Amino acid sequence: MPSSDPIKRRRHWLKRHIRQKFDAKLTVDEYDAKLAQRKGLCFLCNKPQRGGRTPNLVLDHDHKTKRIREFLCSRCNIALGLLEDDVDLLRKAAAYIESFR
């Protein structure tokens, strides 16, 4: 039976989520400390979360190695995902945008 305590439910969900998604021994306390360090701002755009399915920043990770990276807003995280973390494609996209300025 799930706990009615929202803090316990969150801790339980985080433990399971971290174990399943990331190849890391990140504890819930370390997760919370890393999130607090960002002060609610995305590592890339330095803006707070806006839109998305969650009101919180998301913990980005490398899909191949499962290494944890940084907390990002949904928009930046989705952008990286749509470009499949392809550094050459990211550079090409940046050059494309710059060429029209």
Secondary structure, DSSP 8 states (H G I E B T S, - for coil): ---S-HHHHHHHHHHHHHHHH-SS---HHHHHHHHHHTTT--TTT-----SSS-SS-EEEE-TTT--EEEEE-HHHHHHHHHTTT-HHHHHHHHHHHHHT-
